[in-house]
Amino acid sequence: MSGAAGFAVLLAAALALEVAGRRGTGPATVADAVGAAMRTTPGRVAVLLAWVWLGVHVLAR
């Protein structure tokens, strides 16, 4: 499987989970999960590190 196909599969899975969460039949939405993580110091560090990783690997190119 190529890299682009792998990202497409991950994106489709993430979108399916988000839709299920918004309908109330699945896990929490992304906003709910990030909001819960931001209530604790380790969660804030994890969110910060995720943004740094995203910025270095995706947005800086």
CHARMM internal coordinates of N, CA and C (Angstrom, degrees):
IC EDIT
DIST 1 N 1 CA 1.4516
DIST 1 CA 1 C 1.5226
ANGL 1 N 1 CA 1 C 107.77
DIST 1 C 2 N 1.3047
ANGL 1 CA 1 C 2 N 117.03
DIHE 1 N 1 CA 1 C 2 N 133.26
DIST 2 N 2 CA 1.4617
ANGL 1 C 2 N 2 CA 119.95
DIHE 1 CA 1 C 2 N 2 CA -179.17
DIST 2 CA 2 C 1.5202
ANGL 2 N 2 CA 2 C 110.05
DIHE 1 C 2 N 2 CA 2 C -76.59
DIST 2 C 3 N 1.3295
ANGL 2 CA 2 C 3 N 115.89
DIHE 2 N 2 CA 2 C 3 N 166.05
DIST 3 N 3 CA 1.4621
ANGL 2 C 3 N 3 CA 121.09
DIHE 2 CA 2 C 3 N 3 CA -179.80
DIST 3 CA 3 C 1.5172
ANGL 3 N 3 CA 3 C 112.40
DIHE 2 C 3 N 3 CA 3 C -60.97
DIST 3 C 4 N 1.3337
ANGL 3 CA 3 C 4 N 116.62
DIHE 3 N 3 CA 3 C 4 N -41.89
DIST 4 N 4 CA 1.4658
ANGL 3 C 4 N 4 CA 119.86
DIHE 3 CA 3 C 4 N 4 CA -179.38
DIST 4 CA 4 C 1.5222
ANGL 4 N 4 CA 4 C 111.71
DIHE 3 C 4 N 4 CA 4 C -65.92
DIST 4 C 5 N 1.3142
ANGL 4 CA 4 C 5 N 117.17
DIHE 4 N 4 CA 4 C 5 N -37.88
DIST 5 N 5 CA 1.4592
ANGL 4 C 5 N 5 CA 120.58
DIHE 4 CA 4 C 5 N 5 CA 178.51
DIST 5 CA 5 C 1.5282
ANGL 5 N 5 CA 5 C 110.62
DIHE 4 C 5 N 5 CA 5 C -67.23
DIST 5 C 6 N 1.3105
ANGL 5 CA 5 C 6 N 116.77
DIHE 5 N 5 CA 5 C 6 N -37.85
DIST 6 N 6 CA 1.4612
ANGL 5 C 6 N 6 CA 120.69
DIHE 5 CA 5 C 6 N 6 CA 177.36
DIST 6 CA 6 C 1.5209
ANGL 6 N 6 CA 6 C 111.77
DIHE 5 C 6 N 6 CA 6 C -63.38
DIST 6 C 7 N 1.3410
ANGL 6 CA 6 C 7 N 116.05
DIHE 6 N 6 CA 6 C 7 N -43.06
DIST 7 N 7 CA 1.4691
ANGL 6 C 7 N 7 CA 119.83
DIHE 6 CA 6 C 7 N 7 CA 177.44
DIST 7 CA 7 C 1.5187
ANGL 7 N 7 CA 7 C 110.97
DIHE 6 C 7 N 7 CA 7 C -65.23
DIST 7 C 8 N 1.3145
ANGL 7 CA 7 C 8 N 117.07
DIHE 7 N 7 CA 7 C 8 N -36.46
DIST 8 N 8 CA 1.4688
ANGL 7 C 8 N 8 CA 120.53
DIHE 7 CA 7 C 8 N 8 CA 178.71
DIST 8 CA 8 C 1.5266
ANGL 8 N 8 CA 8 C 110.74
DIHE 7 C 8 N 8 CA 8 C -64.83
DIST 8 C 9 N 1.3281
ANGL 8 CA 8 C 9 N 116.74
DIHE 8 N 8 CA 8 C 9 N -40.09
DIST 9 N 9 CA 1.4621
ANGL 8 C 9 N 9 CA 120.68
DIHE 8 CA 8 C 9 N 9 CA 178.26
DIST 9 CA 9 C 1.5258
ANGL 9 N 9 CA 9 C 110.00
DIHE 8 C 9 N 9 CA 9 C -65.70
DIST 9 C 10 N 1.3286
ANGL 9 CA 9 C 10 N 117.69
DIHE 9 N 9 CA 9 C 10 N -43.81
DIST 10 N 10 CA 1.4659
ANGL 9 C 10 N 10 CA 121.04
DIHE 9 CA 9 C 10 N 10 CA 178.25
DIST 10 CA 10 C 1.5219
ANGL 10 N 10 CA 10 C 111.70
DIHE 9 C 10 N 10 CA 10 C -63.32
DIST 10 C 11 N 1.3160
ANGL 10 CA 10 C 11 N 117.24
DIHE 10 N 10 CA 10 C 11 N -40.68
DIST 11 N 11 CA 1.4666
ANGL 10 C 11 N 11 CA 121.41
DIHE 10 CA 10 C 11 N 11 CA 178.58
DIST 11 CA 11 C 1.5246
ANGL 11 N 11 CA 11 C 111.05
DIHE 10 C 11 N 11 CA 11 C -64.40
DIST 11 C 12 N 1.3222
ANGL 11 CA 11 C 12 N 116.81
DIHE 11 N 11 CA 11 C 12 N -43.16
DIST 12 N 12 CA 1.4594
ANGL 11 C 12 N 12 CA 120.56
DIHE 11 CA 11 C 12 N 12 CA 178.82
DIST 12 CA 12 C 1.5322
ANGL 12 N 12 CA 12 C 110.78
DIHE 11 C 12 N 12 CA 12 C -63.68
DIST 12 C 13 N 1.3168
ANGL 12 CA 12 C 13 N 117.50
DIHE 12 N 12 CA 12 C 13 N -40.64
DIST 13 N 13 CA 1.4660
ANGL 12 C 13 N 13 CA 120.97
DIHE 12 CA 12 C 13 N 13 CA 178.51
DIST 13 CA 13 C 1.5233
ANGL 13 N 13 CA 13 C 110.71
DIHE 12 C 13 N 13 CA 13 C -65.56
DIST 13 C 14 N 1.3328
ANGL 13 CA 13 C 14 N 117.20
DIHE 13 N 13 CA 13 C 14 N -41.74
DIST 14 N 14 CA 1.4597
ANGL 13 C 14 N 14 CA 120.65
DIHE 13 CA 13 C 14 N 14 CA 179.24
DIST 14 CA 14 C 1.5252
ANGL 14 N 14 CA 14 C 110.97
DIHE 13 C 14 N 14 CA 14 C -64.41
DIST 14 C 15 N 1.3057
ANGL 14 CA 14 C 15 N 116.80
DIHE 14 N 14 CA 14 C 15 N -41.16
DIST 15 N 15 CA 1.4674
ANGL 14 C 15 N 15 CA 120.24
DIHE 14 CA 14 C 15 N 15 CA 178.66
DIST 15 CA 15 C 1.5279
ANGL 15 N 15 CA 15 C 111.18
DIHE 14 C 15 N 15 CA 15 C -66.26
DIST 15 C 16 N 1.3256
ANGL 15 CA 15 C 16 N 117.12
DIHE 15 N 15 CA 15 C 16 N -39.55
DIST 16 N 16 CA 1.4610
ANGL 15 C 16 N 16 CA 120.16
DIHE 15 CA 15 C 16 N 16 CA 178.20
DIST 16 CA 16 C 1.5268
ANGL 16 N 16 CA 16 C 111.11
DIHE 15 C 16 N 16 CA 16 C -64.14
DIST 16 C 17 N 1.3323
ANGL 16 CA 16 C 17 N 117.73
DIHE 16 N 16 CA 16 C 17 N -41.20
DIST 17 N 17 CA 1.4574
ANGL 16 C 17 N 17 CA 120.82
DIHE 16 CA 16 C 17 N 17 CA 177.59
DIST 17 CA 17 C 1.5281
ANGL 17 N 17 CA 17 C 111.49
DIHE 16 C 17 N 17 CA 17 C -65.95
DIST 17 C 18 N 1.3216
ANGL 17 CA 17 C 18 N 117.23
DIHE 17 N 17 CA 17 C 18 N -38.94
DIST 18 N 18 CA 1.4683
ANGL 17 C 18 N 18 CA 121.00
DIHE 17 CA 17 C 18 N 18 CA 178.51
DIST 18 CA 18 C 1.5273
ANGL 18 N 18 CA 18 C 111.10
DIHE 17 C 18 N 18 CA 18 C -64.11
DIST 18 C 19 N 1.3175
ANGL 18 CA 18 C 19 N 116.33
DIHE 18 N 18 CA 18 C 19 N -44.61
DIST 19 N 19 CA 1.4698
ANGL 18 C 19 N 19 CA 120.12
DIHE 18 CA 18 C 19 N 19 CA 178.71
DIST 19 CA 19 C 1.5205
ANGL 19 N 19 CA 19 C 110.17
DIHE 18 C 19 N 19 CA 19 C -63.17
DIST 19 C 20 N 1.3286
ANGL 19 CA 19 C 20 N 117.62
DIHE 19 N 19 CA 19 C 20 N -42.90
DIST 20 N 20 CA 1.4693
ANGL 19 C 20 N 20 CA 120.58
DIHE 19 CA 19 C 20 N 20 CA 178.30
DIST 20 CA 20 C 1.5218
ANGL 20 N 20 CA 20 C 111.13
DIHE 19 C 20 N 20 CA 20 C -63.16
DIST 20 C 21 N 1.3322
ANGL 20 CA 20 C 21 N 117.43
DIHE 20 N 20 CA 20 C 21 N -38.45
DIST 21 N 21 CA 1.4510
ANGL 20 C 21 N 21 CA 120.64
DIHE 20 CA 20 C 21 N 21 CA 178.33
DIST 21 CA 21 C 1.5148
ANGL 21 N 21 CA 21 C 112.48
DIHE 20 C 21 N 21 CA 21 C -66.68
DIST 21 C 22 N 1.3189
ANGL 21 CA 21 C 22 N 116.92
DIHE 21 N 21 CA 21 C 22 N -38.04
DIST 22 N 22 CA 1.4653
ANGL 21 C 22 N 22 CA 120.12
DIHE 21 CA 21 C 22 N 22 CA 179.21
DIST 22 CA 22 C 1.5251
ANGL 22 N 22 CA 22 C 111.80
DIHE 21 C 22 N 22 CA 22 C -70.74
DIST 22 C 23 N 1.3226
ANGL 22 CA 22 C 23 N 117.47
DIHE 22 N 22 CA 22 C 23 N -27.62
DIST 23 N 23 CA 1.4728
ANGL 22 C 23 N 23 CA 120.82
DIHE 22 CA 22 C 23 N 23 CA 177.52
DIST 23 CA 23 C 1.5227
ANGL 23 N 23 CA 23 C 111.77
DIHE 22 C 23 N 23 CA 23 C -81.27
DIST 23 C 24 N 1.3251
ANGL 23 CA 23 C 24 N 116.75
DIHE 23 N 23 CA 23 C 24 N -11.55
DIST 24 N 24 CA 1.4572
ANGL 23 C 24 N 24 CA 120.91
DIHE 23 CA 23 C 24 N 24 CA 179.50
DIST 24 CA 24 C 1.5073
ANGL 24 N 24 CA 24 C 114.20
DIHE 23 C 24 N 24 CA 24 C 87.90
DIST 24 C 25 N 1.3332
ANGL 24 CA 24 C 25 N 117.35
DIHE 24 N 24 CA 24 C 25 N 6.63
DIST 25 N 25 CA 1.4607
ANGL 24 C 25 N 25 CA 120.29
DIHE 24 CA 24 C 25 N 25 CA -178.34
DIST 25 CA 25 C 1.5209
ANGL 25 N 25 CA 25 C 112.94
DIHE 24 C 25 N 25 CA 25 C -104.08
DIST 25 C 26 N 1.3083
ANGL 25 CA 25 C 26 N 117.44
DIHE 25 N 25 CA 25 C 26 N -0.98
DIST 26 N 26 CA 1.4565
ANGL 25 C 26 N 26 CA 119.67
DIHE 25 CA 25 C 26 N 26 CA -175.74
DIST 26 CA 26 C 1.5119
ANGL 26 N 26 CA 26 C 111.52
DIHE 25 C 26 N 26 CA 26 C -130.17
DIST 26 C 27 N 1.3169
ANGL 26 CA 26 C 27 N 116.36
DIHE 26 N 26 CA 26 C 27 N -160.07
DIST 27 N 27 CA 1.4564
ANGL 26 C 27 N 27 CA 121.01
DIHE 26 CA 26 C 27 N 27 CA -179.83
DIST 27 CA 27 C 1.5309
ANGL 27 N 27 CA 27 C 111.03
DIHE 26 C 27 N 27 CA 27 C -71.82
DIST 27 C 28 N 1.3060
ANGL 27 CA 27 C 28 N 116.46
DIHE 27 N 27 CA 27 C 28 N -179.39
DIST 28 N 28 CA 1.4627
ANGL 27 C 28 N 28 CA 121.86
DIHE 27 CA 27 C 28 N 28 CA 179.61
DIST 28 CA 28 C 1.5198
ANGL 28 N 28 CA 28 C 110.35
DIHE 27 C 28 N 28 CA 28 C -62.71
DIST 28 C 29 N 1.3382
ANGL 28 CA 28 C 29 N 115.38
DIHE 28 N 28 CA 28 C 29 N 153.42
DIST 29 N 29 CA 1.4581
ANGL 28 C 29 N 29 CA 119.78
DIHE 28 CA 28 C 29 N 29 CA 175.31
DIST 29 CA 29 C 1.5234
ANGL 29 N 29 CA 29 C 109.46
DIHE 28 C 29 N 29 CA 29 C -73.53
DIST 29 C 30 N 1.3218
ANGL 29 CA 29 C 30 N 116.34
DIHE 29 N 29 CA 29 C 30 N 168.93
DIST 30 N 30 CA 1.4613
ANGL 29 C 30 N 30 CA 120.84
DIHE 29 CA 29 C 30 N 30 CA 179.02
DIST 30 CA 30 C 1.5287
ANGL 30 N 30 CA 30 C 109.97
DIHE 29 C 30 N 30 CA 30 C -61.39
DIST 30 C 31 N 1.3258
ANGL 30 CA 30 C 31 N 117.63
DIHE 30 N 30 CA 30 C 31 N -41.99
DIST 31 N 31 CA 1.4587
ANGL 30 C 31 N 31 CA 121.20
DIHE 30 CA 30 C 31 N 31 CA -179.91
DIST 31 CA 31 C 1.5304
ANGL 31 N 31 CA 31 C 111.00
DIHE 30 C 31 N 31 CA 31 C -62.32
DIST 31 C 32 N 1.3149
ANGL 31 CA 31 C 32 N 117.54
DIHE 31 N 31 CA 31 C 32 N -41.54
DIST 32 N 32 CA 1.4665
ANGL 31 C 32 N 32 CA 121.00
DIHE 31 CA 31 C 32 N 32 CA 177.88
DIST 32 CA 32 C 1.5315
ANGL 32 N 32 CA 32 C 111.03
DIHE 31 C 32 N 32 CA 32 C -64.37
DIST 32 C 33 N 1.3183
ANGL 32 CA 32 C 33 N 116.81
DIHE 32 N 32 CA 32 C 33 N -42.49
DIST 33 N 33 CA 1.4588
ANGL 32 C 33 N 33 CA 120.96
DIHE 32 CA 32 C 33 N 33 CA -178.19
DIST 33 CA 33 C 1.5264
ANGL 33 N 33 CA 33 C 111.27
DIHE 32 C 33 N 33 CA 33 C -66.92
DIST 33 C 34 N 1.3291
ANGL 33 CA 33 C 34 N 117.34
DIHE 33 N 33 CA 33 C 34 N -44.09
DIST 34 N 34 CA 1.4654
ANGL 33 C 34 N 34 CA 120.23
DIHE 33 CA 33 C 34 N 34 CA 178.97
DIST 34 CA 34 C 1.5243
ANGL 34 N 34 CA 34 C 110.08
DIHE 33 C 34 N 34 CA 34 C -67.37
DIST 34 C 35 N 1.3297
ANGL 34 CA 34 C 35 N 117.06
DIHE 34 N 34 CA 34 C 35 N -39.55
DIST 35 N 35 CA 1.4575
ANGL 34 C 35 N 35 CA 120.66
DIHE 34 CA 34 C 35 N 35 CA 177.29
DIST 35 CA 35 C 1.5223
ANGL 35 N 35 CA 35 C 111.72
DIHE 34 C 35 N 35 CA 35 C -60.44
DIST 35 C 36 N 1.3159
ANGL 35 CA 35 C 36 N 117.37
DIHE 35 N 35 CA 35 C 36 N -41.57
DIST 36 N 36 CA 1.4655
ANGL 35 C 36 N 36 CA 121.21
DIHE 35 CA 35 C 36 N 36 CA 177.81
DIST 36 CA 36 C 1.5264
ANGL 36 N 36 CA 36 C 110.77
DIHE 35 C 36 N 36 CA 36 C -67.09
DIST 36 C 37 N 1.3186
ANGL 36 CA 36 C 37 N 117.27
DIHE 36 N 36 CA 36 C 37 N -38.91
DIST 37 N 37 CA 1.4667
ANGL 36 C 37 N 37 CA 120.64
DIHE 36 CA 36 C 37 N 37 CA 179.70
DIST 37 CA 37 C 1.5233
ANGL 37 N 37 CA 37 C 111.27
DIHE 36 C 37 N 37 CA 37 C -66.98
DIST 37 C 38 N 1.3217
ANGL 37 CA 37 C 38 N 117.67
DIHE 37 N 37 CA 37 C 38 N -34.50
DIST 38 N 38 CA 1.4598
ANGL 37 C 38 N 38 CA 121.10
DIHE 37 CA 37 C 38 N 38 CA -177.40
DIST 38 CA 38 C 1.5313
ANGL 38 N 38 CA 38 C 113.05
DIHE 37 C 38 N 38 CA 38 C -73.59
DIST 38 C 39 N 1.3086
ANGL 38 CA 38 C 39 N 118.66
DIHE 38 N 38 CA 38 C 39 N -5.07
DIST 39 N 39 CA 1.4697
ANGL 38 C 39 N 39 CA 121.45
DIHE 38 CA 38 C 39 N 39 CA 178.60
DIST 39 CA 39 C 1.5216
ANGL 39 N 39 CA 39 C 112.61
DIHE 38 C 39 N 39 CA 39 C -81.05
DIST 39 C 40 N 1.3381
ANGL 39 CA 39 C 40 N 117.61
DIHE 39 N 39 CA 39 C 40 N -15.22
DIST 40 N 40 CA 1.4626
ANGL 39 C 40 N 40 CA 120.67
DIHE 39 CA 39 C 40 N 40 CA -178.59
DIST 40 CA 40 C 1.5252
ANGL 40 N 40 CA 40 C 109.47
DIHE 39 C 40 N 40 CA 40 C -122.22
DIST 40 C 41 N 1.3265
ANGL 40 CA 40 C 41 N 115.57
DIHE 40 N 40 CA 40 C 41 N 154.72
DIST 41 N 41 CA 1.4635
ANGL 40 C 41 N 41 CA 119.80
DIHE 40 CA 40 C 41 N 41 CA 179.14
DIST 41 CA 41 C 1.5228
ANGL 41 N 41 CA 41 C 112.43
DIHE 40 C 41 N 41 CA 41 C -63.66
DIST 41 C 42 N 1.3318
ANGL 41 CA 41 C 42 N 120.30
DIHE 41 N 41 CA 41 C 42 N -46.53
DIST 42 N 42 CA 1.4727
ANGL 41 C 42 N 42 CA 118.84
DIHE 41 CA 41 C 42 N 42 CA 177.34
DIST 42 CA 42 C 1.5309
ANGL 42 N 42 CA 42 C 111.98
DIHE 41 C 42 N 42 CA 42 C -61.19
DIST 42 C 43 N 1.3294
ANGL 42 CA 42 C 43 N 116.93
DIHE 42 N 42 CA 42 C 43 N -35.19
DIST 43 N 43 CA 1.4602
ANGL 42 C 43 N 43 CA 120.00
DIHE 42 CA 42 C 43 N 43 CA 177.05
DIST 43 CA 43 C 1.5120
ANGL 43 N 43 CA 43 C 111.92
DIHE 42 C 43 N 43 CA 43 C -64.60
DIST 43 C 44 N 1.3242
ANGL 43 CA 43 C 44 N 116.30
DIHE 43 N 43 CA 43 C 44 N -41.30
DIST 44 N 44 CA 1.4709
ANGL 43 C 44 N 44 CA 120.23
DIHE 43 CA 43 C 44 N 44 CA 177.68
DIST 44 CA 44 C 1.5201
ANGL 44 N 44 CA 44 C 111.26
DIHE 43 C 44 N 44 CA 44 C -62.64
DIST 44 C 45 N 1.3422
ANGL 44 CA 44 C 45 N 116.25
DIHE 44 N 44 CA 44 C 45 N -40.10
DIST 45 N 45 CA 1.4663
ANGL 44 C 45 N 45 CA 120.27
DIHE 44 CA 44 C 45 N 45 CA 178.18
DIST 45 CA 45 C 1.5277
ANGL 45 N 45 CA 45 C 109.61
DIHE 44 C 45 N 45 CA 45 C -63.93
DIST 45 C 46 N 1.3282
ANGL 45 CA 45 C 46 N 117.39
DIHE 45 N 45 CA 45 C 46 N -42.07
DIST 46 N 46 CA 1.4654
ANGL 45 C 46 N 46 CA 121.20
DIHE 45 CA 45 C 46 N 46 CA 179.79
DIST 46 CA 46 C 1.5262
ANGL 46 N 46 CA 46 C 110.96
DIHE 45 C 46 N 46 CA 46 C -63.34
DIST 46 C 47 N 1.3350
ANGL 46 CA 46 C 47 N 117.38
DIHE 46 N 46 CA 46 C 47 N -42.17
DIST 47 N 47 CA 1.4671
ANGL 46 C 47 N 47 CA 120.84
DIHE 46 CA 46 C 47 N 47 CA 178.51
DIST 47 CA 47 C 1.5268
ANGL 47 N 47 CA 47 C 109.65
DIHE 46 C 47 N 47 CA 47 C -64.69
DIST 47 C 48 N 1.3259
ANGL 47 CA 47 C 48 N 117.19
DIHE 47 N 47 CA 47 C 48 N -43.17
DIST 48 N 48 CA 1.4686
ANGL 47 C 48 N 48 CA 120.90
DIHE 47 CA 47 C 48 N 48 CA 178.37
DIST 48 CA 48 C 1.5264
ANGL 48 N 48 CA 48 C 110.93
DIHE 47 C 48 N 48 CA 48 C -60.64
DIST 48 C 49 N 1.3289
ANGL 48 CA 48 C 49 N 116.81
DIHE 48 N 48 CA 48 C 49 N -45.64
DIST 49 N 49 CA 1.4728
ANGL 48 C 49 N 49 CA 119.92
DIHE 48 CA 48 C 49 N 49 CA 179.86
DIST 49 CA 49 C 1.5222
ANGL 49 N 49 CA 49 C 111.57
DIHE 48 C 49 N 49 CA 49 C -65.01
DIST 49 C 50 N 1.3314
ANGL 49 CA 49 C 50 N 117.48
DIHE 49 N 49 CA 49 C 50 N -35.61
DIST 50 N 50 CA 1.4651
ANGL 49 C 50 N 50 CA 119.94
DIHE 49 CA 49 C 50 N 50 CA 176.76
DIST 50 CA 50 C 1.5187
ANGL 50 N 50 CA 50 C 110.65
DIHE 49 C 50 N 50 CA 50 C -63.89
DIST 50 C 51 N 1.3378
ANGL 50 CA 50 C 51 N 117.68
DIHE 50 N 50 CA 50 C 51 N -42.71
DIST 51 N 51 CA 1.4569
ANGL 50 C 51 N 51 CA 120.92
DIHE 50 CA 50 C 51 N 51 CA 178.18
DIST 51 CA 51 C 1.5242
ANGL 51 N 51 CA 51 C 111.58
DIHE 50 C 51 N 51 CA 51 C -65.19
DIST 51 C 52 N 1.3408
ANGL 51 CA 51 C 52 N 117.03
DIHE 51 N 51 CA 51 C 52 N -39.83
DIST 52 N 52 CA 1.4692
ANGL 51 C 52 N 52 CA 120.43
DIHE 51 CA 51 C 52 N 52 CA 178.25
DIST 52 CA 52 C 1.5215
ANGL 52 N 52 CA 52 C 109.87
DIHE 51 C 52 N 52 CA 52 C -63.32
DIST 52 C 53 N 1.3410
ANGL 52 CA 52 C 53 N 116.65
DIHE 52 N 52 CA 52 C 53 N -45.34
DIST 53 N 53 CA 1.4631
ANGL 52 C 53 N 53 CA 119.83
DIHE 52 CA 52 C 53 N 53 CA 179.13
DIST 53 CA 53 C 1.5237
ANGL 53 N 53 CA 53 C 110.81
DIHE 52 C 53 N 53 CA 53 C -60.67
DIST 53 C 54 N 1.3376
ANGL 53 CA 53 C 54 N 115.94
DIHE 53 N 53 CA 53 C 54 N -45.65
DIST 54 N 54 CA 1.4625
ANGL 53 C 54 N 54 CA 120.30
DIHE 53 CA 53 C 54 N 54 CA 178.90
DIST 54 CA 54 C 1.5266
ANGL 54 N 54 CA 54 C 110.38
DIHE 53 C 54 N 54 CA 54 C -59.62
DIST 54 C 55 N 1.3167
ANGL 54 CA 54 C 55 N 116.93
DIHE 54 N 54 CA 54 C 55 N -45.42
DIST 55 N 55 CA 1.4602
ANGL 54 C 55 N 55 CA 120.32
DIHE 54 CA 54 C 55 N 55 CA -178.88
DIST 55 CA 55 C 1.5173
ANGL 55 N 55 CA 55 C 112.91
DIHE 54 C 55 N 55 CA 55 C -63.72
DIST 55 C 56 N 1.3174
ANGL 55 CA 55 C 56 N 116.67
DIHE 55 N 55 CA 55 C 56 N -40.88
DIST 56 N 56 CA 1.4735
ANGL 55 C 56 N 56 CA 120.08
DIHE 55 CA 55 C 56 N 56 CA -178.12
DIST 56 CA 56 C 1.5255
ANGL 56 N 56 CA 56 C 111.36
DIHE 55 C 56 N 56 CA 56 C -72.56
DIST 56 C 57 N 1.3191
ANGL 56 CA 56 C 57 N 117.25
DIHE 56 N 56 CA 56 C 57 N -41.04
DIST 57 N 57 CA 1.4574
ANGL 56 C 57 N 57 CA 119.98
DIHE 56 CA 56 C 57 N 57 CA -172.08
DIST 57 CA 57 C 1.5212
ANGL 57 N 57 CA 57 C 114.82
DIHE 56 C 57 N 57 CA 57 C -92.56
DIST 57 C 58 N 1.3097
ANGL 57 CA 57 C 58 N 118.26
DIHE 57 N 57 CA 57 C 58 N -23.22
DIST 58 N 58 CA 1.4678
ANGL 57 C 58 N 58 CA 119.48
DIHE 57 CA 57 C 58 N 58 CA -174.63
DIST 58 CA 58 C 1.5217
ANGL 58 N 58 CA 58 C 111.45
DIHE 57 C 58 N 58 CA 58 C -119.63
DIST 58 C 59 N 1.3164
ANGL 58 CA 58 C 59 N 116.96
DIHE 58 N 58 CA 58 C 59 N -54.01
DIST 59 N 59 CA 1.4561
ANGL 58 C 59 N 59 CA 120.17
DIHE 58 CA 58 C 59 N 59 CA -171.55
DIST 59 CA 59 C 1.5197
ANGL 59 N 59 CA 59 C 114.28
DIHE 58 C 59 N 59 CA 59 C -76.06
DIST 59 C 60 N 1.3341
ANGL 59 CA 59 C 60 N 118.64
DIHE 59 N 59 CA 59 C 60 N -24.54
DIST 60 N 60 CA 1.4533
ANGL 59 C 60 N 60 CA 121.17
DIHE 59 CA 59 C 60 N 60 CA -176.69
DIST 60 CA 60 C 1.5298
ANGL 60 N 60 CA 60 C 113.21
DIHE 59 C 60 N 60 CA 60 C -80.84
DIST 60 C 61 N 1.3011
ANGL 60 CA 60 C 61 N 117.72
DIHE 60 N 60 CA 60 C 61 N -3.42
DIST 61 N 61 CA 1.4597
ANGL 60 C 61 N 61 CA 119.52
DIHE 60 CA 60 C 61 N 61 CA -176.84
DIST 61 CA 61 C 1.4974
ANGL 61 N 61 CA 61 C 112.09
DIHE 60 C 61 N 61 CA 61 C -92.59
END
COOR INIT
IC SEED 1 N 1 CA 1 C
IC BUILD
